[in-house]
Amino acid sequence: MVLIYSQLTSQYALLVVGGIMGFFVNGMIAGLGTLMSELYPTEARGTAESGIFNVGRGFGGFGPLIVGILASRYSFGVAIAWLSSIYLIELIATAALIPERKGVPLV
């Protein structure tokens, strides 16, 4: 969806497709929260997930600055396409690094 968004030129299309893209990004966050809750014991779950999400939000705060720098140096399309690569990296890292917990008790 981010790649489609990066190719749009109409301000109205950016508004509509941006809303659709935001809907799917928020769904991804909900899925990650559910997935991560399996990795921690109940006693540490809230602290662990809050820490992970807030560190991510801290780094995410630099997103507009980085997008602005990339857009001024290259183009808006390149800057937004760069963001889509972050989602691909996250997908690959999640699939490769999060262990399977099926049948493993949370002690």
N, CA, C and O atoms as CSV, one atom per row, in Angstrom:
chain,resi,resn,atom,element,x,y,z
A,1,MET,N,N,0.824,-1.186,0.000
A,1,MET,CA,C,0.000,0.000,0.000
A,1,MET,C,C,0.871,1.253,0.000
A,1,MET,O,O,0.530,2.260,-0.621
A,2,VAL,N,N,1.997,1.177,0.704
A,2,VAL,CA,C,2.897,2.329,0.742
A,2,VAL,C,C,3.468,2.609,-0.643
A,2,VAL,O,O,3.637,3.768,-1.023
A,3,LEU,N,N,3.767,1.556,-1.398
A,3,LEU,CA,C,4.282,1.754,-2.757
A,3,LEU,C,C,3.236,2.420,-3.652
A,3,LEU,O,O,3.573,3.290,-4.455
A,4,ILE,N,N,1.989,2.021,-3.521
A,4,ILE,CA,C,0.917,2.675,-4.279
A,4,ILE,C,C,0.815,4.134,-3.865
A,4,ILE,O,O,0.695,5.021,-4.710
A,5,TYR,N,N,0.863,4.374,-2.574
A,5,TYR,CA,C,0.765,5.741,-2.043
A,5,TYR,C,C,1.880,6.635,-2.580
A,5,TYR,O,O,1.662,7.814,-2.856
A,6,SER,N,N,3.065,6.068,-2.724
A,6,SER,CA,C,4.203,6.872,-3.184
A,6,SER,C,C,4.078,7.298,-4.642
A,6,SER,O,O,4.777,8.212,-5.080
A,7,GLN,N,N,3.195,6.649,-5.399
A,7,GLN,CA,C,3.044,6.974,-6.817
A,7,GLN,C,C,1.908,7.952,-7.095
A,7,GLN,O,O,1.740,8.387,-8.234
A,8,LEU,N,N,1.124,8.305,-6.076
A,8,LEU,CA,C,-0.025,9.181,-6.279
A,8,LEU,C,C,0.415,10.634,-6.436
A,8,LEU,O,O,1.404,11.062,-5.841
A,9,THR,N,N,-0.329,11.385,-7.243
A,9,THR,CA,C,0.003,12.795,-7.456
A,9,THR,C,C,-1.138,13.727,-7.065
A,9,THR,O,O,-0.898,14.910,-6.825
A,10,SER,N,N,-2.357,13.237,-6.994
A,10,SER,CA,C,-3.505,14.066,-6.642
A,10,SER,C,C,-3.620,14.194,-5.127
A,10,SER,O,O,-3.463,13.210,-4.405
A,11,GLN,N,N,-3.890,15.395,-4.649
A,11,GLN,CA,C,-4.015,15.587,-3.206
A,11,GLN,C,C,-5.219,14.835,-2.644
A,11,GLN,O,O,-5.184,14.389,-1.498
A,12,TYR,N,N,-6.278,14.689,-3.432
A,12,TYR,CA,C,-7.459,13.962,-2.979
A,12,TYR,C,C,-7.172,12.460,-2.913
A,12,TYR,O,O,-7.623,11.776,-1.994
A,13,ALA,N,N,-6.433,11.963,-3.878
A,13,ALA,CA,C,-6.055,10.550,-3.854
A,13,ALA,C,C,-5.132,10.278,-2.660
A,13,ALA,O,O,-5.246,9.236,-2.015
A,14,LEU,N,N,-4.228,11.203,-2.368
A,14,LEU,CA,C,-3.354,11.046,-1.205
A,14,LEU,C,C,-4.173,10.975,0.080
A,14,LEU,O,O,-3.860,10.194,0.978
A,15,LEU,N,N,-5.223,11.792,0.165
A,15,LEU,CA,C,-6.062,11.811,1.357
A,15,LEU,C,C,-6.815,10.497,1.523
A,15,LEU,O,O,-6.825,9.920,2.610
A,16,VAL,N,N,-7.440,10.025,0.461
A,16,VAL,CA,C,-8.241,8.801,0.544
A,16,VAL,C,C,-7.351,7.573,0.753
A,16,VAL,O,O,-7.601,6.766,1.648
A,17,VAL,N,N,-6.326,7.436,-0.067
A,17,VAL,CA,C,-5.457,6.261,0.028
A,17,VAL,C,C,-4.647,6.297,1.326
A,17,VAL,O,O,-4.335,5.244,1.882
A,18,GLY,N,N,-4.303,7.491,1.816
A,18,GLY,CA,C,-3.608,7.601,3.099
A,18,GLY,C,C,-4.446,7.060,4.245
A,18,GLY,O,O,-3.915,6.424,5.155
A,19,GLY,N,N,-5.751,7.307,4.209
A,19,GLY,CA,C,-6.639,6.748,5.228
A,19,GLY,C,C,-6.696,5.235,5.174
A,19,GLY,O,O,-6.677,4.562,6.205
A,20,ILE,N,N,-6.765,4.709,3.968
A,20,ILE,CA,C,-6.785,3.244,3.804
A,20,ILE,C,C,-5.466,2.649,4.279
A,20,ILE,O,O,-5.451,1.625,4.961
A,21,MET,N,N,-4.369,3.288,3.920
A,21,MET,CA,C,-3.058,2.796,4.331
A,21,MET,C,C,-2.934,2.827,5.860
A,21,MET,O,O,-2.426,1.882,6.463
A,22,GLY,N,N,-3.397,3.909,6.478
A,22,GLY,CA,C,-3.357,4.009,7.939
A,22,GLY,C,C,-4.155,2.906,8.617
A,22,GLY,O,O,-3.754,2.397,9.664
A,23,PHE,N,N,-5.283,2.537,8.024
A,23,PHE,CA,C,-6.097,1.457,8.568
A,23,PHE,C,C,-5.297,0.158,8.627
A,23,PHE,O,O,-5.331,-0.547,9.636
A,24,PHE,N,N,-4.588,-0.157,7.566
A,24,PHE,CA,C,-3.829,-1.403,7.527
A,24,PHE,C,C,-2.586,-1.346,8.408
A,24,PHE,O,O,-2.198,-2.366,8.978
A,25,VAL,N,N,-1.962,-0.204,8.532
A,25,VAL,CA,C,-0.794,-0.078,9.413
A,25,VAL,C,C,-1.224,-0.294,10.862
A,25,VAL,O,O,-0.532,-0.978,11.617
A,26,ASN,N,N,-2.355,0.278,11.255
A,26,ASN,CA,C,-2.833,0.076,12.622
A,26,ASN,C,C,-3.167,-1.383,12.878
A,26,ASN,O,O,-2.955,-1.871,13.989
A,27,GLY,N,N,-3.677,-2.087,11.894
A,27,GLY,CA,C,-3.944,-3.514,12.041
A,27,GLY,C,C,-2.675,-4.311,12.243
A,27,GLY,O,O,-2.664,-5.293,12.984
A,28,MET,N,N,-1.610,-3.896,11.591
A,28,MET,CA,C,-0.331,-4.574,11.747
A,28,MET,C,C,0.160,-4.428,13.188
A,28,MET,O,O,0.682,-5.384,13.763
A,29,ILE,N,N,0.000,-3.259,13.765
A,29,ILE,CA,C,0.431,-3.020,15.144
A,29,ILE,C,C,-0.330,-3.935,16.103
A,29,ILE,O,O,0.259,-4.497,17.026
A,30,ALA,N,N,-1.635,-4.085,15.885
A,30,ALA,CA,C,-2.434,-4.954,16.755
A,30,ALA,C,C,-1.950,-6.396,16.663
A,30,ALA,O,O,-1.877,-7.089,17.677
A,31,GLY,N,N,-1.627,-6.842,15.484
A,31,GLY,CA,C,-1.129,-8.204,15.320
A,31,GLY,C,C,0.209,-8.419,16.002
A,31,GLY,O,O,0.453,-9.479,16.579
A,32,LEU,N,N,1.074,-7.421,15.940
A,32,LEU,CA,C,2.375,-7.554,16.604
A,32,LEU,C,C,2.218,-7.616,18.121
A,32,LEU,O,O,2.936,-8.360,18.789
A,33,GLY,N,N,1.290,-6.846,18.662
A,33,GLY,CA,C,1.061,-6.886,20.110
A,33,GLY,C,C,0.621,-8.256,20.575
A,33,GLY,O,O,1.076,-8.747,21.607
A,34,THR,N,N,-0.257,-8.865,19.819
A,34,THR,CA,C,-0.720,-10.211,20.142
A,34,THR,C,C,0.415,-11.217,20.025
A,34,THR,O,O,0.568,-12.089,20.880
A,35,LEU,N,N,1.203,-11.098,18.980
A,35,LEU,CA,C,2.324,-12.011,18.777
A,35,LEU,C,C,3.363,-11.863,19.889
A,35,LEU,O,O,3.874,-12.859,20.401
A,36,MET,N,N,3.671,-10.632,20.257
A,36,MET,CA,C,4.694,-10.415,21.285
A,36,MET,C,C,4.231,-10.856,22.664
A,36,MET,O,O,5.056,-11.227,23.499
A,37,SER,N,N,2.926,-10.823,22.922
A,37,SER,CA,C,2.460,-11.210,24.255
A,37,SER,C,C,2.773,-12.667,24.564
A,37,SER,O,O,2.865,-13.039,25.734
A,38,GLU,N,N,2.937,-13.488,23.553
A,38,GLU,CA,C,3.301,-14.891,23.774
A,38,GLU,C,C,4.753,-15.064,24.224
A,38,GLU,O,O,5.111,-16.111,24.763
A,39,LEU,N,N,5.574,-14.068,24.010
A,39,LEU,CA,C,7.004,-14.227,24.261
A,39,LEU,C,C,7.418,-13.954,25.706
A,39,LEU,O,O,8.538,-14.282,26.099
A,40,TYR,N,N,6.527,-13.358,26.499
A,40,TYR,CA,C,6.886,-12.943,27.847
A,40,TYR,C,C,5.955,-13.568,28.866
A,40,TYR,O,O,4.773,-13.766,28.586
A,41,PRO,N,N,6.476,-13.884,30.052
A,41,PRO,CA,C,5.597,-14.369,31.122
A,41,PRO,C,C,4.593,-13.277,31.502
A,41,PRO,O,O,4.838,-12.092,31.281
A,42,THR,N,N,3.484,-13.684,32.064
A,42,THR,CA,C,2.415,-12.749,32.400
A,42,THR,C,C,2.915,-11.608,33.282
A,42,THR,O,O,2.488,-10.466,33.108
A,43,GLU,N,N,3.802,-11.895,34.216
A,43,GLU,CA,C,4.281,-10.876,35.159
A,43,GLU,C,C,5.066,-9.764,34.471
A,43,GLU,O,O,5.069,-8.628,34.944
A,44,ALA,N,N,5.729,-10.075,33.367
A,44,ALA,CA,C,6.584,-9.090,32.688
A,44,ALA,C,C,5.974,-8.572,31.395
A,44,ALA,O,O,6.548,-7.693,30.752
A,45,ARG,N,N,4.833,-9.097,31.009
A,45,ARG,CA,C,4.264,-8.806,29.692
A,45,ARG,C,C,3.991,-7.323,29.470
A,45,ARG,O,O,4.382,-6.773,28.440
A,46,GLY,N,N,3.334,-6.677,30.407
A,46,GLY,CA,C,2.992,-5.260,30.242
A,46,GLY,C,C,4.229,-4.382,30.139
A,46,GLY,O,O,4.301,-3.495,29.288
A,47,THR,N,N,5.201,-4.631,31.007
A,47,THR,CA,C,6.427,-3.844,30.986
A,47,THR,C,C,7.215,-4.075,29.706
A,47,THR,O,O,7.713,-3.127,29.099
A,48,ALA,N,N,7.327,-5.321,29.299
A,48,ALA,CA,C,8.101,-5.642,28.095
A,48,ALA,C,C,7.468,-5.021,26.855
A,48,ALA,O,O,8.158,-4.379,26.062
A,49,GLU,N,N,6.159,-5.206,26.681
A,49,GLU,CA,C,5.513,-4.661,25.487
A,49,GLU,C,C,5.486,-3.146,25.493
A,49,GLU,O,O,5.679,-2.521,24.451
A,50,SER,N,N,5.250,-2.544,26.652
A,50,SER,CA,C,5.266,-1.081,26.722
A,50,SER,C,C,6.643,-0.537,26.370
A,50,SER,O,O,6.766,0.443,25.637
A,51,GLY,N,N,7.674,-1.182,26.900
A,51,GLY,CA,C,9.033,-0.736,26.582
A,51,GLY,C,C,9.348,-0.841,25.108
A,51,GLY,O,O,9.912,0.080,24.518
A,52,ILE,N,N,8.983,-1.967,24.510
A,52,ILE,CA,C,9.260,-2.170,23.084
A,52,ILE,C,C,8.504,-1.154,22.235
A,52,ILE,O,O,9.089,-0.522,21.356
A,53,PHE,N,N,7.203,-0.994,22.495
A,53,PHE,CA,C,6.410,-0.061,21.702
A,53,PHE,C,C,6.885,1.379,21.880
A,53,PHE,O,O,6.933,2.135,20.910
A,54,ASN,N,N,7.234,1.764,23.098
A,54,ASN,CA,C,7.646,3.147,23.325
A,54,ASN,C,C,9.023,3.455,22.766
A,54,ASN,O,O,9.262,4.573,22.310
A,55,VAL,N,N,9.931,2.495,22.788
A,55,VAL,CA,C,11.217,2.702,22.114
A,55,VAL,C,C,10.986,2.855,20.611
A,55,VAL,O,O,11.592,3.711,19.966
A,56,GLY,N,N,10.106,2.021,20.061
A,56,GLY,CA,C,9.757,2.150,18.648
A,56,GLY,C,C,9.126,3.492,18.326
A,56,GLY,O,O,9.441,4.095,17.300
A,57,ARG,N,N,8.243,3.964,19.184
A,57,ARG,CA,C,7.634,5.282,18.960
A,57,ARG,C,C,8.678,6.388,19.054
A,57,ARG,O,O,8.609,7.376,18.323
A,58,GLY,N,N,9.643,6.223,19.952
A,58,GLY,CA,C,10.716,7.210,20.060
A,58,GLY,C,C,11.519,7.326,18.773
A,58,GLY,O,O,11.800,8.427,18.299
A,59,PHE,N,N,11.883,6.182,18.218
A,59,PHE,CA,C,12.592,6.195,16.935
A,59,PHE,C,C,11.681,6.674,15.812
A,59,PHE,O,O,12.120,7.377,14.903
A,60,GLY,N,N,10.404,6.286,15.882
A,60,GLY,CA,C,9.444,6.703,14.864
A,60,GLY,C,C,9.239,8.211,14.819
A,60,GLY,O,O,8.830,8.753,13.792
A,61,GLY,N,N,9.517,8.883,15.914
A,61,GLY,CA,C,9.398,10.340,15.951
A,61,GLY,C,C,10.351,11.030,14.987
A,61,GLY,O,O,10.118,12.169,14.583
A,62,PHE,N,N,11.413,10.347,14.625
A,62,PHE,CA,C,12.350,10.911,13.660
A,62,PHE,C,C,11.902,10.678,12.211
A,62,PHE,O,O,12.525,11.186,11.279
A,63,GLY,N,N,10.825,9.911,12.026
A,63,GLY,CA,C,10.332,9.602,10.698
A,63,GLY,C,C,10.042,10.817,9.836
A,63,GLY,O,O,10.525,10.882,8.706
A,64,PRO,N,N,9.265,11.790,10.327
A,64,PRO,CA,C,9.001,12.972,9.504
A,64,PRO,C,C,10.273,13.729,9.107
A,64,PRO,O,O,10.365,14.250,7.995
A,65,LEU,N,N,11.242,13.787,10.006
A,65,LEU,CA,C,12.501,14.450,9.690
A,65,LEU,C,C,13.239,13.711,8.579
A,65,LEU,O,O,13.727,14.330,7.634
A,66,ILE,N,N,13.318,12.389,8.694
A,66,ILE,CA,C,14.024,11.592,7.688
A,66,ILE,C,C,13.304,11.653,6.343
A,66,ILE,O,O,13.942,11.773,5.297
A,67,VAL,N,N,11.964,11.570,6.375
A,67,VAL,CA,C,11.204,11.675,5.135
A,67,VAL,C,C,11.421,13.043,4.497
A,67,VAL,O,O,11.586,13.140,3.281
A,68,GLY,N,N,11.423,14.086,5.298
A,68,GLY,CA,C,11.676,15.433,4.773
A,68,GLY,C,C,13.050,15.573,4.148
A,68,GLY,O,O,13.196,16.177,3.085
A,69,ILE,N,N,14.048,15.023,4.799
A,69,ILE,CA,C,15.412,15.080,4.260
A,69,ILE,C,C,15.499,14.310,2.943
A,69,ILE,O,O,16.063,14.802,1.965
A,70,LEU,N,N,14.937,13.094,2.922
A,70,LEU,CA,C,14.969,12.292,1.693
A,70,LEU,C,C,14.171,12.959,0.570
A,70,LEU,O,O,14.597,12.948,-0.585
A,71,ALA,N,N,13.014,13.538,0.907
A,71,ALA,CA,C,12.189,14.188,-0.111
A,71,ALA,C,C,12.874,15.423,-0.678
A,71,ALA,O,O,12.758,15.703,-1.871
A,72,SER,N,N,13.582,16.161,0.159
A,72,SER,CA,C,14.272,17.358,-0.352
A,72,SER,C,C,15.502,16.995,-1.171
A,72,SER,O,O,15.851,17.705,-2.113
A,73,ARG,N,N,16.151,15.910,-0.824
A,73,ARG,CA,C,17.346,15.498,-1.548
A,73,ARG,C,C,17.017,14.739,-2.831
A,73,ARG,O,O,17.665,14.941,-3.858
A,74,TYR,N,N,15.992,13.852,-2.773
A,74,TYR,CA,C,15.641,13.018,-3.926
A,74,TYR,C,C,14.255,13.388,-4.443
A,74,TYR,O,O,14.122,14.228,-5.334
A,75,SER,N,N,13.215,12.755,-3.878
A,75,SER,CA,C,11.837,13.074,-4.239
A,75,SER,C,C,10.922,12.487,-3.178
A,75,SER,O,O,11.337,11.661,-2.364
A,76,PHE,N,N,9.670,12.929,-3.202
A,76,PHE,CA,C,8.691,12.406,-2.247
A,76,PHE,C,C,8.477,10.911,-2.483
A,76,PHE,O,O,8.358,10.149,-1.524
A,77,GLY,N,N,8.427,10.489,-3.727
A,77,GLY,CA,C,8.239,9.082,-4.044
A,77,GLY,C,C,9.343,8.212,-3.484
A,77,GLY,O,O,9.080,7.124,-2.971
A,78,VAL,N,N,10.578,8.679,-3.578
A,78,VAL,CA,C,11.715,7.922,-3.030
A,78,VAL,C,C,11.605,7.846,-1.509
A,78,VAL,O,O,11.862,6.798,-0.917
A,79,ALA,N,N,11.227,8.949,-0.881
A,79,ALA,CA,C,11.112,8.970,0.579
A,79,ALA,C,C,10.039,8.005,1.069
A,79,ALA,O,O,10.257,7.276,2.036
A,80,ILE,N,N,8.893,7.994,0.414
A,80,ILE,CA,C,7.820,7.098,0.819
A,80,ILE,C,C,8.167,5.651,0.470
A,80,ILE,O,O,7.847,4.742,1.237
A,81,ALA,N,N,8.802,5.427,-0.648
A,81,ALA,CA,C,9.228,4.071,-1.008
A,81,ALA,C,C,10.241,3.540,0.008
A,81,ALA,O,O,10.261,2.344,0.298
A,82,TRP,N,N,11.070,4.415,0.542
A,82,TRP,CA,C,12.017,4.029,1.584
A,82,TRP,C,C,11.251,3.510,2.802
A,82,TRP,O,O,11.676,2.544,3.437
A,83,LEU,N,N,10.128,4.143,3.129
A,83,LEU,CA,C,9.326,3.679,4.254
A,83,LEU,C,C,8.790,2.269,4.023
A,83,LEU,O,O,8.703,1.472,4.957
A,84,SER,N,N,8.434,1.967,2.783
A,84,SER,CA,C,7.915,0.632,2.515
A,84,SER,C,C,8.990,-0.431,2.744
A,84,SER,O,O,8.670,-1.569,3.088
A,85,SER,N,N,10.246,-0.073,2.557
A,85,SER,CA,C,11.316,-1.038,2.809
A,85,SER,C,C,11.407,-1.367,4.296
A,85,SER,O,O,11.808,-2.471,4.665
A,86,ILE,N,N,11.039,-0.417,5.149
A,86,ILE,CA,C,11.045,-0.684,6.586
A,86,ILE,C,C,10.026,-1.767,6.921
A,86,ILE,O,O,10.295,-2.636,7.751
A,87,TYR,N,N,8.859,-1.721,6.283
A,87,TYR,CA,C,7.842,-2.747,6.523
A,87,TYR,C,C,8.321,-4.116,6.046
A,87,TYR,O,O,8.049,-5.128,6.693
A,88,LEU,N,N,9.022,-4.151,4.934
A,88,LEU,CA,C,9.547,-5.424,4.451
A,88,LEU,C,C,10.611,-5.977,5.395
A,88,LEU,O,O,10.655,-7.181,5.646
A,89,ILE,N,N,11.464,-5.103,5.916
A,89,ILE,CA,C,12.486,-5.531,6.877
A,89,ILE,C,C,11.815,-6.068,8.139
A,89,ILE,O,O,12.246,-7.079,8.693
A,90,GLU,N,N,10.760,-5.390,8.591
A,90,GLU,CA,C,10.035,-5.839,9.784
A,90,GLU,C,C,9.398,-7.201,9.558
A,90,GLU,O,O,9.431,-8.059,10.439
A,91,LEU,N,N,8.827,-7.398,8.398
A,91,LEU,CA,C,8.198,-8.682,8.074
A,91,LEU,C,C,9.226,-9.809,8.075
A,91,LEU,O,O,8.981,-10.874,8.642
A,92,ILE,N,N,10.356,-9.583,7.454
A,92,ILE,CA,C,11.413,-10.597,7.390
A,92,ILE,C,C,11.986,-10.865,8.780
A,92,ILE,O,O,12.209,-12.018,9.149
A,93,ALA,N,N,12.226,-9.799,9.552
A,93,ALA,CA,C,12.771,-9.971,10.902
A,93,ALA,C,C,11.796,-10.720,11.801
A,93,ALA,O,O,12.205,-11.579,12.582
A,94,THR,N,N,10.509,-10.401,11.695
A,94,THR,CA,C,9.510,-11.088,12.504
A,94,THR,C,C,9.473,-12.568,12.158
A,94,THR,O,O,9.471,-13.418,13.048
A,95,ALA,N,N,9.443,-12.873,10.882
A,95,ALA,CA,C,9.382,-14.273,10.462
A,95,ALA,C,C,10.638,-15.040,10.846
A,95,ALA,O,O,10.563,-16.224,11.175
A,96,ALA,N,N,11.785,-14.384,10.807
A,96,ALA,CA,C,13.049,-15.081,11.053
A,96,ALA,C,C,13.437,-15.159,12.528
A,96,ALA,O,O,14.062,-16.132,12.949
A,97,LEU,N,N,13.078,-14.155,13.311
A,97,LEU,CA,C,13.632,-14.055,14.656
A,97,LEU,C,C,12.685,-14.411,15.796
A,97,LEU,O,O,13.148,-14.769,16.879
A,98,ILE,N,N,11.377,-14.323,15.585
A,98,ILE,CA,C,10.455,-14.640,16.674
A,98,ILE,C,C,10.247,-16.146,16.708
A,98,ILE,O,O,9.828,-16.743,15.716
A,99,PRO,N,N,10.537,-16.756,17.844
A,99,PRO,CA,C,10.454,-18.220,17.926
A,99,PRO,C,C,9.004,-18.707,17.975
A,99,PRO,O,O,8.102,-17.976,18.383
A,100,GLU,N,N,8.806,-19.929,17.560
A,100,GLU,CA,C,7.492,-20.568,17.640
A,100,GLU,C,C,7.230,-20.955,19.093
A,100,GLU,O,O,8.070,-21.593,19.729
A,101,ARG,N,N,6.074,-20.571,19.615
A,101,ARG,CA,C,5.749,-20.832,21.025
A,101,ARG,C,C,4.597,-21.811,21.185
A,101,ARG,O,O,4.108,-22.004,22.298
A,102,LYS,N,N,4.156,-22.430,20.103
A,102,LYS,CA,C,3.012,-23.331,20.185
A,102,LYS,C,C,3.336,-24.509,21.080
A,102,LYS,O,O,4.306,-25.230,20.846
A,103,GLY,N,N,2.517,-24.707,22.113
A,103,GLY,CA,C,2.703,-25.819,23.030
A,103,GLY,C,C,3.748,-25.581,24.120
A,103,GLY,O,O,3.969,-26.456,24.958
A,104,VAL,N,N,4.400,-24.403,24.123
A,104,VAL,CA,C,5.411,-24.100,25.138
A,104,VAL,C,C,4.732,-23.295,26.249
A,104,VAL,O,O,4.191,-22.223,25.977
A,105,PRO,N,N,4.748,-23.785,27.494
A,105,PRO,CA,C,4.066,-23.048,28.571
A,105,PRO,C,C,4.826,-21.766,28.933
A,105,PRO,O,O,6.054,-21.704,28.873
A,106,LEU,N,N,4.048,-20.751,29.310
A,106,LEU,CA,C,4.635,-19.490,29.787
A,106,LEU,C,C,4.789,-19.591,31.290
A,106,LEU,O,O,3.836,-19.351,32.031
A,107,VAL,N,N,5.961,-19.940,31.739
A,107,VAL,CA,C,6.202,-20.142,33.164
A,107,VAL,C,C,6.549,-18.843,33.829
A,107,VAL,O,O,6.787,-18.812,35.037
